[in-house]
Amino acid sequence: MERTEVLDMMGTLKLFGMKIAYDETLATAIKRKHEPQRFVGDLLKAEISEKQARSIRYQMTIAKLRLAKGKSGCSHHSVPSLSNVATRPAGGTNSVPPCFVTRAIKSRIADFAALSFHEGSH
């Protein structure tokens, strides 16, 4: 089977990690005389790594959108019910306004959004 056919089938199956790593992995396998199982295993590892990186990029995008959406200020309408429960002491009264909890959560999201994930780094 020709290289282009293999790459086309990987694209059809949406195996983008394998498609990207195919040439390098094949060259390494030939050079070091790897068994076919190892070659396939290396391609599968590349696919898993690419899917994890894509998932992280997606999560970061969602976090950035939520952060940008909520920058207008402190609103009691956008406070999740979990924040109200988390701020309720044993006595049953709220000792911390929910907007402070929301601000702290948004600050944490901003910290995570500031992280940079570079493609190709492992």
C-alpha positions in Angstrom: 0.0 0.0 0.0 1.3 3.4 -0.9 2.2 6.1 1.7 -0.5 8.5 0.3 -3.2 5.8 0.6 -2.2 5.1 4.2 -2.3 8.8 5.1 -5.6 9.3 3.3 -7.2 6.5 5.3 -5.8 7.9 8.5 -7.4 11.3 7.6 -10.7 9.6 6.8 -10.7 7.9 10.2 -9.7 11.2 11.8 -6.4 9.7 13.2 -4.6 13.0 13.0 -2.0 12.1 15.6 -1.0 9.0 13.6 -1.0 10.9 10.4 1.4 13.5 11.7 3.7 11.0 13.3 3.6 8.4 10.5 6.7 9.4 8.5 9.0 9.9 11.5 7.7 6.8 13.3 8.2 4.7 10.1 11.7 6.0 9.6 12.7 5.3 13.2 11.1 1.8 12.9 13.1 1.0 9.7 16.3 2.4 11.1 16.2 0.6 14.4 14.5 -2.6 12.9 11.5 -2.4 15.2 8.9 -5.1 15.1 5.5 -4.2 13.5 3.8 -4.3 16.9 6.2 -1.7 18.2 5.6 0.5 15.1 1.8 0.3 15.5 2.2 0.9 19.3 4.2 4.0 18.6 1.5 5.3 16.2 -1.2 4.6 18.8 0.8 6.5 21.4 1.1 9.4 19.0 -2.7 9.4 18.5 -3.4 9.3 22.2 -1.0 12.2 22.8 -2.6 14.2 20.0 -6.1 13.6 21.4 -5.1 14.6 24.9 -3.5 17.8 23.5 -6.6 18.6 21.5 -8.8 18.0 24.6 -6.6 20.4 26.7 -6.8 23.0 23.9 -10.5 22.7 23.9 -10.8 23.0 27.7 -8.5 26.1 27.7 -10.7 27.7 25.0 -13.9 27.0 27.0 -12.2 28.4 30.2 -11.1 31.6 28.3 -14.6 32.1 26.9 -16.2 31.7 30.3 -13.7 34.1 31.8 -14.3 36.7 29.0 -18.0 36.3 29.4 -18.0 36.9 33.1 -15.6 39.9 33.3 -18.4 42.4 33.6 -18.3 42.3 37.4 -19.9 40.6 40.3 -23.4 39.3 39.7 -25.5 37.3 42.1 -27.4 35.9 39.1 -24.3 34.1 37.7 -23.2 32.5 41.0 -23.5 28.7 40.9 -25.5 27.2 43.7 -22.3 25.3 44.7 -20.7 28.6 45.6 -23.6 29.4 48.0 -23.3 26.0 49.6 -19.5 26.3 49.8 -19.7 29.6 51.7 -22.3 28.4 54.2 -20.8 27.8 57.6 -22.2 25.3 60.1 -24.5 27.9 61.6 -26.4 28.1 58.3 -25.7 31.8 57.4 -23.6 33.1 54.6 -20.5 34.7 56.0 -18.9 35.5 52.6 -20.9 37.1 49.8 -21.1 34.7 46.8 -19.5 37.3 44.5 -16.2 36.9 46.4 -16.3 33.2 45.8 -17.0 33.7 42.1 -14.2 36.2 41.8 -11.8 33.7 43.4 -12.9 31.0 41.0 -12.5 33.3 38.0 -9.0 34.2 39.2 -8.1 30.5 39.3 -9.5 30.0 35.8 -7.4 33.0 34.6 -4.3 31.4 36.2 -5.0 28.2 34.2 -5.8 30.1 31.1 -2.4 31.8 31.3 -0.6 28.5 30.9 0.8 27.9 27.5 0.6 24.4 25.9 2.9 24.1 22.9 2.3 21.5 20.3 4.9 18.9 20.0 6.2 19.2 23.5 5.8 16.1 25.7 
